[in-house]
Amino acid sequence: MVTRKTAAAISTPALDPVPETQPRLVVRLGRGRTGGTTGLDWMVQRARREGRDPIIADAARNPTLSRLYPGEALVPSSTDVVEVKDWLTSVLDRMLTERRSAVLDLGGGQDSTLAEYVRDLDLLSFCQDVGVLPVAVYFLGPEADDFAHAHAIWREGYFNTPQTLLVLNEGVLKRGQNPAGAFQGIQANPDFVAWVEAGAIPVYMRSLAPLETMRELGLNFGAAMADRPGQADQKLGPTRAWQVKSWNAALESEVREVGGWLP
Protein backbone atom coordinates (compact mmCIF):
# COMPACT_ATOMS: atom_id res chain seq x y z
CA MET A 1 0.00 0.00 0.00
CA VAL A 2 1.14 3.55 -0.68
CA THR A 3 2.23 5.27 2.52
CA ARG A 4 2.44 8.86 3.63
CA LYS A 5 6.21 8.61 3.61
CA THR A 6 6.26 7.96 -0.11
CA ALA A 7 3.43 7.55 -2.55
CA ALA A 8 5.81 5.53 -4.69
CA ALA A 9 6.10 2.69 -2.21
CA ILE A 10 4.64 0.44 -4.90
CA SER A 11 7.56 -0.66 -7.02
CA THR A 12 7.95 1.60 -10.04
CA PRO A 13 9.11 -0.18 -13.18
CA ALA A 14 12.09 1.18 -15.05
CA LEU A 15 10.86 3.92 -17.35
CA ASP A 16 12.19 4.59 -20.80
CA PRO A 17 14.21 7.82 -21.00
CA VAL A 18 12.48 10.75 -22.68
CA PRO A 19 14.53 12.97 -25.01
CA GLU A 20 14.97 16.36 -23.35
CA THR A 21 13.91 18.15 -26.52
CA GLN A 22 10.64 16.23 -26.86
CA PRO A 23 7.69 18.49 -25.98
CA ARG A 24 5.49 17.29 -23.12
CA LEU A 25 1.75 17.91 -23.05
CA VAL A 26 0.89 17.81 -19.35
CA VAL A 27 -2.88 17.79 -18.86
CA ARG A 28 -4.43 18.24 -15.44
CA LEU A 29 -7.79 16.47 -15.13
CA GLY A 30 -10.26 15.89 -12.32
CA ARG A 31 -12.14 17.87 -9.73
CA GLY A 32 -11.31 21.42 -8.73
CA ARG A 33 -9.98 22.44 -5.32
CA THR A 34 -7.63 19.45 -5.13
CA GLY A 35 -4.35 21.34 -5.45
CA GLY A 36 -3.94 21.34 -9.21
CA THR A 37 -2.93 24.99 -9.39
CA THR A 38 -0.16 24.51 -6.84
CA GLY A 39 1.12 21.37 -8.55
CA LEU A 40 1.11 22.81 -12.06
CA ASP A 41 2.68 26.06 -10.87
CA TRP A 42 5.45 24.01 -9.26
CA MET A 43 6.02 22.18 -12.56
CA VAL A 44 6.26 25.49 -14.45
CA GLN A 45 8.69 26.97 -11.93
CA ARG A 46 10.75 23.79 -11.89
CA ALA A 47 11.04 23.90 -15.67
CA ARG A 48 12.06 27.55 -15.64
CA ARG A 49 14.75 26.97 -13.04
CA GLU A 50 16.16 24.30 -15.36
CA GLY A 51 16.13 26.62 -18.38
CA ARG A 52 12.88 25.53 -20.04
CA ASP A 53 9.85 27.71 -20.75
CA PRO A 54 6.63 25.71 -21.04
CA ILE A 55 3.43 27.16 -22.42
CA ILE A 56 0.88 27.81 -19.67
CA ALA A 57 -2.68 27.11 -20.81
CA ASP A 58 -5.62 27.42 -18.42
CA ALA A 59 -9.15 26.35 -19.34
CA ALA A 60 -10.25 25.32 -15.85
CA ARG A 61 -13.71 26.40 -14.71
CA ASN A 62 -11.99 28.43 -12.00
CA PRO A 63 -8.83 29.56 -13.81
CA THR A 64 -6.53 30.13 -10.84
CA LEU A 65 -3.34 29.04 -12.62
CA SER A 66 -3.58 31.84 -15.19
CA ARG A 67 -3.98 34.41 -12.39
CA LEU A 68 -0.47 33.55 -11.25
CA TYR A 69 0.85 34.37 -14.74
CA PRO A 70 -1.00 37.49 -15.93
CA GLY A 71 -0.08 38.35 -19.49
CA GLU A 72 1.71 35.01 -19.94
CA ALA A 73 -0.91 32.29 -19.59
CA LEU A 74 -3.16 31.38 -22.50
CA VAL A 75 -6.88 31.32 -21.68
CA PRO A 76 -9.93 30.70 -23.87
CA SER A 77 -12.12 33.71 -24.57
CA SER A 78 -15.16 32.00 -23.07
CA THR A 79 -16.36 28.69 -21.65
CA ASP A 80 -18.31 27.92 -24.81
CA VAL A 81 -17.40 24.38 -25.86
CA VAL A 82 -16.80 25.28 -29.50
CA GLU A 83 -14.53 28.18 -28.55
CA VAL A 84 -12.61 26.09 -26.03
CA LYS A 85 -12.07 23.38 -28.64
CA ASP A 86 -10.73 25.96 -31.10
CA TRP A 87 -8.52 27.31 -28.34
CA LEU A 88 -7.16 23.81 -27.61
CA THR A 89 -6.21 23.49 -31.27
CA SER A 90 -4.37 26.81 -31.09
CA VAL A 91 -2.44 25.62 -28.01
CA LEU A 92 -1.37 22.44 -29.81
CA ASP A 93 -0.41 24.44 -32.90
CA ARG A 94 1.78 26.71 -30.80
CA MET A 95 3.43 23.72 -29.12
CA LEU A 96 4.38 22.24 -32.46
CA THR A 97 5.43 25.51 -34.07
CA GLU A 98 7.65 26.52 -31.15
CA ARG A 99 8.58 22.95 -30.08
CA ARG A 100 7.75 23.78 -26.47
CA SER A 101 6.09 21.77 -23.74
CA ALA A 102 2.71 22.87 -22.42
CA VAL A 103 0.98 22.68 -19.06
CA LEU A 104 -2.77 22.51 -19.66
CA ASP A 105 -5.30 22.88 -16.83
CA LEU A 106 -8.62 21.24 -17.66
CA GLY A 107 -9.71 20.70 -14.08
CA GLY A 108 -12.97 21.55 -12.40
CA GLY A 109 -15.23 19.91 -14.93
CA GLN A 110 -13.55 20.80 -18.21
CA ASP A 111 -12.63 17.15 -18.73
CA SER A 112 -15.97 16.83 -20.55
CA THR A 113 -14.71 19.37 -23.08
CA LEU A 114 -11.62 17.26 -23.70
CA ALA A 115 -13.82 14.21 -24.14
CA GLU A 116 -15.72 16.02 -26.87
CA TYR A 117 -12.52 17.36 -28.40
CA VAL A 118 -11.05 13.90 -28.88
CA ARG A 119 -14.11 12.88 -30.87
CA ASP A 120 -12.71 15.20 -33.54
CA LEU A 121 -9.02 14.62 -32.85
CA ASP A 122 -7.59 11.35 -31.56
CA LEU A 123 -5.28 13.19 -29.21
CA LEU A 124 -3.08 10.26 -28.20
CA SER A 125 -2.51 9.16 -31.80
CA PHE A 126 -1.87 12.78 -32.72
CA CYS A 127 0.75 13.13 -29.99
CA GLN A 128 2.47 9.95 -31.10
CA ASP A 129 2.61 11.05 -34.73
CA VAL A 130 3.91 14.57 -34.03
CA GLY A 131 6.42 13.55 -31.35
CA VAL A 132 4.70 14.95 -28.26
CA LEU A 133 4.73 13.08 -24.93
CA PRO A 134 1.20 13.11 -23.43
CA VAL A 135 1.03 13.16 -19.62
CA ALA A 136 -2.18 12.98 -17.57
CA VAL A 137 -2.11 14.34 -14.01
CA TYR A 138 -4.92 13.75 -11.54
CA PHE A 139 -4.80 15.65 -8.24
CA LEU A 140 -6.64 13.87 -5.45
CA GLY A 141 -7.82 14.91 -2.03
CA PRO A 142 -8.79 12.28 0.53
CA GLU A 143 -12.50 12.30 -0.30
CA ALA A 144 -13.89 9.24 -2.06
CA ASP A 145 -15.58 11.51 -4.61
CA ASP A 146 -12.20 12.95 -5.64
CA PHE A 147 -11.02 9.52 -6.67
CA ALA A 148 -14.37 8.45 -8.14
CA HIS A 149 -14.40 11.47 -10.45
CA ALA A 150 -10.82 10.88 -11.60
CA HIS A 151 -11.36 7.17 -12.11
CA ALA A 152 -14.52 7.84 -14.15
CA ILE A 153 -12.45 9.95 -16.54
CA TRP A 154 -9.93 7.13 -16.87
CA ARG A 155 -12.72 4.62 -17.52
CA GLU A 156 -13.95 6.80 -20.38
CA GLY A 157 -10.59 6.14 -22.00
CA TYR A 158 -10.16 9.29 -24.06
CA PHE A 159 -6.80 10.30 -22.53
CA ASN A 160 -5.44 7.04 -21.15
CA THR A 161 -1.78 7.74 -21.71
CA PRO A 162 0.84 5.42 -20.19
CA GLN A 163 2.27 8.56 -18.56
CA THR A 164 -0.26 9.06 -15.75
CA LEU A 165 0.35 10.59 -12.33
CA LEU A 166 -2.00 10.30 -9.34
CA VAL A 167 -1.07 13.14 -6.99
CA LEU A 168 -2.24 12.59 -3.41
CA ASN A 169 -2.35 16.10 -1.99
CA GLU A 170 -2.07 16.51 1.76
CA GLY A 171 -2.56 20.26 1.31
CA VAL A 172 -6.34 19.92 0.97
CA LEU A 173 -6.86 17.97 4.18
CA LYS A 174 -9.37 19.44 6.59
CA ARG A 175 -8.17 20.71 9.93
CA GLY A 176 -7.78 17.82 12.33
CA GLN A 177 -7.40 15.14 9.65
CA ASN A 178 -4.44 12.87 10.28
CA PRO A 179 -2.14 12.95 7.22
CA ALA A 180 -0.79 9.50 8.09
CA GLY A 181 -4.11 7.81 7.36
CA ALA A 182 -6.03 10.33 5.30
CA PHE A 183 -5.55 8.53 1.98
CA GLN A 184 -5.86 4.96 3.21
CA GLY A 185 -9.43 4.66 1.96
CA ILE A 186 -8.46 5.67 -1.57
CA GLN A 187 -5.29 3.57 -1.54
CA ALA A 188 -7.23 0.49 -0.45
CA ASN A 189 -9.82 0.95 -3.18
CA PRO A 190 -9.47 -1.95 -5.66
CA ASP A 191 -9.88 0.53 -8.53
CA PHE A 192 -6.92 2.56 -7.26
CA VAL A 193 -4.80 -0.56 -6.93
CA ALA A 194 -5.79 -1.69 -10.42
CA TRP A 195 -5.00 1.75 -11.85
CA VAL A 196 -1.53 1.66 -10.34
CA GLU A 197 -1.00 -1.90 -11.53
CA ALA A 198 -1.95 -0.68 -15.01
CA GLY A 199 0.93 1.80 -14.85
CA ALA A 200 -0.29 4.96 -13.11
CA ILE A 201 2.32 6.43 -10.76
CA PRO A 202 1.23 7.70 -7.32
CA VAL A 203 2.94 10.86 -6.09
CA TYR A 204 2.58 12.25 -2.57
CA MET A 205 2.44 16.06 -2.23
CA ARG A 206 2.88 17.34 1.31
CA SER A 207 1.05 20.30 2.76
CA LEU A 208 2.93 23.59 2.32
CA ALA A 209 2.18 25.77 5.34
CA PRO A 210 3.57 29.08 3.95
CA LEU A 211 1.70 28.77 0.63
CA GLU A 212 -0.94 31.40 1.42
CA THR A 213 1.73 33.86 2.56
CA MET A 214 3.72 33.16 -0.60
CA ARG A 215 0.69 34.05 -2.71
CA GLU A 216 0.01 37.21 -0.71
CA LEU A 217 3.59 38.37 -1.26
CA GLY A 218 3.57 37.40 -4.94
CA LEU A 219 6.46 34.98 -4.51
CA ASN A 220 7.08 32.04 -6.80
CA PHE A 221 8.73 28.90 -5.47
CA GLY A 222 12.24 29.92 -6.44
CA ALA A 223 11.94 33.34 -4.82
CA ALA A 224 10.41 31.83 -1.70
CA MET A 225 13.18 29.25 -1.31
CA ALA A 226 15.82 31.97 -1.71
CA ASP A 227 13.90 34.23 0.71
CA ARG A 228 13.87 37.07 -1.78
CA PRO A 229 11.54 40.03 -1.12
CA GLY A 230 8.07 40.12 -2.60
CA GLN A 231 5.37 42.77 -2.52
CA ALA A 232 6.09 45.76 -0.29
CA ASP A 233 9.64 44.41 -0.05
CA GLN A 234 8.50 41.75 2.43
CA LYS A 235 10.13 38.34 2.78
CA LEU A 236 8.92 35.01 4.06
CA GLY A 237 11.76 34.87 6.54
CA PRO A 238 14.34 32.11 6.92
CA THR A 239 12.06 29.67 8.73
CA ARG A 240 9.30 29.74 6.13
CA ALA A 241 11.86 29.76 3.32
CA TRP A 242 13.28 26.54 4.78
CA GLN A 243 9.76 25.07 4.87
CA VAL A 244 9.38 25.76 1.15
CA LYS A 245 12.80 24.23 0.42
CA SER A 246 11.92 21.14 2.44
CA TRP A 247 8.57 20.80 0.64
CA ASN A 248 10.26 21.22 -2.73
CA ALA A 249 12.92 18.62 -1.91
CA ALA A 250 10.26 16.13 -0.83
CA LEU A 251 8.28 16.61 -4.03
CA GLU A 252 11.44 16.35 -6.15
CA SER A 253 12.12 13.03 -4.43
CA GLU A 254 8.59 11.83 -5.19
CA VAL A 255 8.91 12.57 -8.92
CA ARG A 256 12.50 11.36 -9.24
CA GLU A 257 11.56 8.33 -11.35
CA VAL A 258 9.12 10.28 -13.55
CA GLY A 259 10.91 13.61 -13.80
CA GLY A 260 11.38 13.02 -17.52
CA TRP A 261 7.61 13.25 -17.97
CA LEU A 262 7.48 16.80 -16.62
CA PRO A 263 7.82 19.92 -18.79
Backbone hydrogen bonds, N-H to C=O, Kabsch-Sander energy under -0.5 kcal/mol:
donor,donor_aa,acceptor,acceptor_aa,energy
3,T,6,T,-1.4
9,A,6,T,-1.1
22,Q,19,P,-1.7
25,L,133,L,-2.9
26,V,24,R,-0.7
26,V,102,A,-2.7
27,V,25,L,-0.7
27,V,135,V,-3.3
28,R,26,V,-0.6
28,R,104,L,-2.9
29,L,27,V,-0.5
29,L,137,V,-2.5
39,G,35,G,-2.3
40,L,36,G,-2.9
41,D,37,T,-2.6
42,W,38,T,-2.2
43,M,39,G,-1.8
44,V,40,L,-2.4
45,Q,41,D,-2.7
46,R,42,W,-2.6
47,A,43,M,-2.4
48,R,44,V,-2.3
49,R,45,Q,-2.3
50,E,46,R,-1.2
51,G,48,R,-1.7
52,R,47,A,-3.0
55,I,101,S,-3.1
57,A,55,I,-0.6
57,A,103,V,-2.9
58,D,74,L,-3.0
59,A,57,A,-0.5
59,A,105,D,-2.4
61,R,107,G,-1.3
64,T,62,N,-2.5
67,R,63,P,-0.7
68,L,64,T,-0.7
68,L,65,L,-1.3
69,Y,66,S,-1.0
72,E,69,Y,-2.0
73,A,69,Y,-2.5
74,L,56,I,-3.4
84,V,80,D,-2.8
85,K,81,V,-2.4
86,D,82,V,-2.1
87,W,83,E,-2.3
88,L,84,V,-2.6
89,T,85,K,-1.9
90,S,86,D,-1.9
91,V,87,W,-2.1
92,L,88,L,-2.3
93,D,89,T,-2.6
94,R,90,S,-2.1
95,M,91,V,-2.3
96,L,92,L,-2.3
97,T,93,D,-2.6
98,E,94,R,-2.6
99,R,95,M,-1.3
100,R,95,M,-1.3
102,A,24,R,-2.9
103,V,55,I,-3.1
104,L,26,V,-3.4
104,L,102,A,-0.6
105,D,57,A,-2.6
105,D,103,V,-0.5
106,L,28,R,-2.0
106,L,104,L,-0.7
108,G,30,G,-1.8
109,G,30,G,-0.8
110,Q,107,G,-0.7
112,S,109,G,-1.2
113,T,110,Q,-0.8
114,L,110,Q,-1.5
115,A,111,D,-2.1
116,E,112,S,-1.8
117,Y,113,T,-2.4
118,V,114,L,-2.4
119,R,116,E,-1.0
120,D,116,E,-0.6
120,D,117,Y,-1.5
121,L,117,Y,-1.9
123,L,121,L,-1.6
126,F,122,D,-2.7
127,C,123,L,-2.7
128,Q,124,L,-2.1
129,D,125,S,-2.4
130,V,126,F,-2.2
131,G,127,C,-0.8
132,V,127,C,-2.7
133,L,23,P,-2.9
135,V,25,L,-2.9
136,A,163,Q,-2.7
137,V,27,V,-2.8
138,Y,165,L,-2.7
139,F,29,L,-0.8
139,F,137,V,-0.5
140,L,167,V,-3.5
146,D,143,E,-0.7
147,F,143,E,-1.2
148,A,144,A,-2.6
149,H,145,D,-2.4
150,A,146,D,-1.8
151,H,147,F,-3.1
152,A,148,A,-1.9
153,I,149,H,-1.6
154,W,150,A,-1.9
155,R,151,H,-2.5
156,E,152,A,-1.5
157,G,153,I,-1.1
157,G,154,W,-0.6
158,Y,153,I,-0.5
160,N,157,G,-0.7
161,T,159,F,-1.8
164,T,162,P,-1.3
165,L,136,A,-2.7
166,L,201,I,-2.5
167,V,138,Y,-3.1
167,V,165,L,-0.6
168,L,166,L,-0.7
168,L,203,V,-3.1
169,N,140,L,-2.7
169,N,167,V,-0.8
170,E,168,L,-0.8
170,E,205,M,-2.8
171,G,205,M,-0.6
172,V,169,N,-1.2
173,L,170,E,-1.9
177,Q,174,K,-2.3
181,G,178,N,-1.3
182,A,178,N,-1.1
184,Q,181,G,-1.3
187,Q,183,F,-2.8
188,A,184,Q,-1.9
189,N,185,G,-0.5
189,N,186,I,-1.1
192,F,189,N,-0.6
193,V,189,N,-2.3
194,A,190,P,-2.5
195,W,191,D,-2.1
196,V,192,F,-2.4
197,E,193,V,-2.6
198,A,194,A,-1.5
199,G,196,V,-1.7
200,A,195,W,-2.0
201,I,164,T,-2.8
203,V,166,L,-2.8
205,M,168,L,-2.8
205,M,203,V,-0.5
206,R,204,Y,-0.6
209,A,207,S,-0.7
211,L,208,L,-1.7
214,M,210,P,-2.6
215,R,211,L,-2.4
216,E,212,E,-2.3
217,L,213,T,-2.0
218,G,214,M,-0.6
218,G,215,R,-1.0
219,L,214,M,-2.6
224,A,220,N,-2.5
225,M,221,F,-2.6
226,A,222,G,-1.7
227,D,224,A,-1.0
228,R,223,A,-2.6
230,G,234,Q,-3.8
231,Q,217,L,-2.4
233,D,230,G,-1.6
234,Q,231,Q,-1.9
241,A,237,G,-2.5
242,W,238,P,-2.0
243,Q,239,T,-1.8
244,V,240,R,-2.1
245,K,241,A,-2.2
246,S,242,W,-2.8
247,W,243,Q,-2.4
248,N,244,V,-2.7
249,A,245,K,-2.5
250,A,246,S,-2.2
251,L,247,W,-2.2
252,E,248,N,-2.7
253,S,249,A,-2.0
254,E,250,A,-1.8
255,V,251,L,-1.9
256,R,253,S,-1.0
258,V,255,V,-0.8
259,G,255,V,-0.8
259,G,256,R,-0.6
261,W,258,V,-2.3
262,L,259,G,-1.2
